[in-house]
Amino acid sequence: MNSLSSSATDGNAKNSVAIEATTMEPQETVLYSKSFFSKELRTSRKLLLYSLLIPLVYETLTIWGTASLYYGSTTSTSLNRLTVYAVDLDGASFGQQMTGAIRASLNSTPNPLGWQFDDSVNSDAMSRELVTDEQAWAVVQGYNPLSAVTIYFESARNQQAIGSLVLPAILGVLNPLLAEFGAMHTGAFLKANAGNATAVEIALQCPGCLASPFAAQQTDLHPFDISTAAGSVTVGLIFVSEQDSHGRHTHIPNDQVLSS
């Protein structure tokens, strides 16, 4: 009896150990056996949606809050606030012709800048002060004996506005006028000296002077120093650069990026 009971006890113990070992074995998980909407993935699904939607909401609010400022600054109507002065320091025919021609060109073809004509500005120092005191984005001044016209500006105030808005608009008005003035004065000179071979011979030593006797000298009173603001400015100009490239991308080797 004792042997039978002990053997039965040993058999039960072995069976319980076998059952316990079977239940302790890990069950294999088949990959992709659960769909995205499975009940078992409810917690993971909530975490995923939360991590995706919250940044998207913040980015949308940020873009809508700042995009209006960017696109508003590029519209033509807002450029009327970029004041530019036209100053006549010549007091003779050239200065009067310059300011008069600028007025006439603005009446026929509206310029996006806010042009001002102030006769009280009567010195080179006053023209510079208008720019350095930020009363004007630029001053177009005549007369400069070397180039006839001087454009004062300071790119350090806003390099993007000066380079892409102010200067192109000013030169769009001045260049046709200076070409017209040059042709008129060259013709008057040749007509007046038709019988003076010496004067014509001296003038022909500088053909460029006869073709383009007048030019606009650009004077940057406070230049924009790219090295002092390269990091912060580059980050803000990524979007503008991508728009300007029209889908064309330039590859920069990694060694050049690291070396720079």
C-alpha positions in Angstrom: 0.0 0.0 0.0 2.7 2.4 0.9 4.5 1.7 -2.4 1.4 2.2 -4.4 0.6 5.5 -2.7 4.1 6.8 -3.0 4.2 5.9 -6.7 0.8 7.6 -7.2 2.1 10.7 -5.4 5.2 10.7 -7.6 3.1 10.4 -10.7 0.9 13.3 -9.7 3.9 15.4 -8.9 5.4 14.7 -12.3 2.2 15.6 -14.0 1.8 18.9 -12.1 5.4 19.8 -13.0 4.8 19.0 -16.7 1.6 21.1 -16.7 3.4 24.0 -15.0 6.3 23.8 -17.4 3.8 23.8 -20.3 2.0 26.9 -19.0 5.3 28.7 -18.3 6.5 28.4 -22.0 6.1 31.8 -23.8 3.6 31.9 -26.6 4.9 33.0 -30.0 3.6 36.3 -31.3 3.0 36.3 -35.1 4.1 39.5 -36.7 1.4 41.6 -38.3 -1.3 39.5 -36.7 -2.9 42.6 -35.3 -4.4 45.5 -37.3 -4.1 49.1 -36.5 -7.6 49.2 -35.0 -7.3 46.1 -32.9 -8.5 46.3 -29.3 -5.2 45.2 -28.0 -3.4 48.2 -29.5 -5.8 50.8 -28.1 -3.2 52.3 -25.8 -0.5 52.4 -28.4 -2.9 53.9 -30.9 -3.8 56.7 -28.6 -0.1 57.5 -27.9 0.6 57.5 -31.7 -2.2 59.8 -32.5 -1.4 62.2 -29.7 2.3 62.4 -30.8 1.2 63.2 -34.4 -1.8 65.5 -33.9 -0.5 67.8 -31.2 2.6 68.9 -33.1 0.5 69.3 -36.2 -1.9 71.6 -34.4 1.0 73.7 -33.0 2.6 73.9 -36.5 -0.6 74.9 -38.1 -1.3 77.7 -35.6 2.3 78.9 -36.0 2.2 79.0 -39.8 -1.2 80.8 -39.9 0.1 83.2 -37.3 3.3 84.2 -39.1 2.6 83.5 -42.8 0.4 86.6 -43.0 3.4 88.7 -41.9 5.7 87.2 -44.5 3.3 87.4 -47.4 2.1 90.8 -46.3 5.6 92.1 -46.5 5.9 91.0 -50.1 2.8 92.8 -51.4 3.2 95.9 -53.5 0.8 98.0 -51.3 3.0 97.6 -48.2 6.1 98.9 -50.1 4.6 102.4 -50.1 5.9 102.6 -46.5 9.5 102.2 -47.7 10.3 105.9 -47.9 12.9 107.0 -50.4 14.0 110.7 -50.9 15.0 112.3 -54.1 17.3 115.3 -53.4 18.5 117.9 -55.8 21.9 119.3 -54.6 22.9 120.4 -58.1 20.7 123.5 -58.3 21.2 123.4 -62.0 19.8 121.7 -65.1 20.9 118.1 -64.2 19.4 118.1 -60.7 16.2 119.6 -61.8 15.9 117.2 -64.7 16.5 114.3 -62.4 13.9 115.1 -59.8 11.4 116.2 -62.6 12.0 113.0 -64.5 11.4 110.9 -61.4 8.1 112.7 -60.8 7.0 112.2 -64.4 8.0 108.5 -64.4 6.0 107.9 -61.2 2.9 109.5 -62.7 3.1 107.3 -65.8 4.4 104.1 -64.2 3.6 103.9 -60.5 6.6 102.8 -58.4 6.1 100.6 -55.3 8.2 102.8 -53.1 7.1 105.9 -51.2 9.0 108.6 -52.9 9.5 112.0 -51.2 10.8 115.3 -52.6 12.1 117.7 -50.0 13.8 120.9 -51.0 14.9 121.5 -47.4 17.5 118.8 -47.7 20.4 120.8 -49.1 23.6 119.1 -48.1 25.3 115.7 -48.3 25.3 115.4 -44.5 21.6 115.8 -44.3 21.1 113.1 -46.9 23.2 110.7 -44.9 21.3 111.6 -41.7 18.0 110.7 -43.3 19.3 107.2 -43.8 21.3 106.7 -40.6 18.4 108.1 -38.5 16.0 105.6 -40.4 13.8 108.4 -41.7 14.3 107.0 -45.1 15.4 103.6 -46.5 17.5 105.4 -49.2 18.3 108.8 -50.6 18.8 109.4 -54.3 21.0 112.5 -54.5 22.3 114.5 -57.4 24.8 116.0 -58.1 28.0 114.0 -57.6 30.8 115.2 -59.9 32.2 111.7 -60.4 29.0 109.8 -61.1 26.2 112.4 -61.2 23.9 110.5 -58.8 24.6 109.0 -55.4 22.3 106.4 -53.7 22.7 106.3 -49.9 21.4 103.3 -48.0 22.3 101.0 -45.2 22.0 97.3 -45.8 22.5 96.5 -42.1 19.0 97.8 -41.4 17.4 95.1 -43.5 19.6 93.4 -46.0 16.7 91.5 -47.7 14.6 94.6 -48.1 17.4 96.7 -49.5 18.7 94.1 -51.9 15.4 92.7 -53.2 13.0 95.6 -52.9 14.5 99.1 -52.4 17.5 99.1 -54.8 15.8 97.3 -57.7 12.9 99.7 -57.5 15.2 102.8 -57.4 17.4 101.5 -60.3 14.3 100.6 -62.3 13.5 104.4 -62.2 17.0 105.8 -62.5 18.6 103.6 -65.2 16.3 104.6 -68.0 16.5 108.3 -67.0 20.3 108.2 -66.9 20.5 106.5 -70.3 18.2 109.2 -71.7 20.3 112.0 -70.0 23.5 110.5 -71.4 22.2 110.3 -74.9 20.9 113.9 -74.7 24.1 115.3 -73.3 26.4 113.4 -75.6 24.5 114.6 -78.6 24.6 118.2 -77.3 28.4 117.9 -76.8 29.1 116.5 -80.3 26.9 119.1 -81.9 28.6 121.9 -80.0 32.1 120.6 -80.8 31.4 119.5 -84.4 34.1 121.8 -85.7 36.6 121.2 -82.8 38.6 118.2 -83.8 40.7 118.4 -80.7 37.7 118.2 -78.3 36.2 115.3 -80.3 39.6 113.4 -80.4 40.0 113.8 -76.6 36.4 112.6 -76.0 36.9 109.5 -78.3 39.7 108.4 -76.0 36.9 107.4 -73.6 34.2 105.8 -75.6 32.4 104.7 -72.5 32.1 108.3 -71.3 30.3 109.1 -74.5 28.0 106.0 -74.4 27.2 106.3 -70.7 28.3 109.6 -69.2 26.1 109.3 -66.1 25.8 106.6 -63.6 24.5 106.0 -60.1 27.0 105.4 -57.3 25.7 103.2 -54.6 27.0 104.0 -51.1 26.3 101.6 -48.3 26.6 103.6 -45.1 26.3 100.6 -42.8 27.0 97.4 -44.7 25.4 94.1 -43.7 28.1 91.8 -42.3 27.1 88.3 -43.2 29.6 86.6 -40.8 28.0 88.1 -37.7 24.5 86.8 -38.4 25.0 83.9 -40.7 23.5 81.3 -38.4 20.3 83.0 -37.4 19.7 84.5 -40.8 20.2 81.2 -42.7 17.6 79.4 -40.7 15.0 82.1 -41.4 15.8 82.2 -45.1 15.5 78.5 -45.9 11.9 78.9 -47.1 12.7 82.0 -49.2 15.7 80.2 -50.8 13.6 77.2 -51.7 11.0 79.4 -53.3 13.6 81.3 -55.2 15.3 78.2 -56.5 12.1 77.0 -58.3 12.8 73.4 -57.5 16.4 73.5 -58.5 18.7 72.2 -55.7 22.5 72.6 -55.5 24.4 69.7 -54.0 27.0 70.7 -51.5 29.5 67.9 -50.5 29.6 66.9 -46.9 33.3 67.8 -46.6 32.6 71.4 -47.6 29.8 71.7 -45.1 32.0 70.4 -42.3 34.9 72.6 -43.3 32.7 75.7 -43.4 
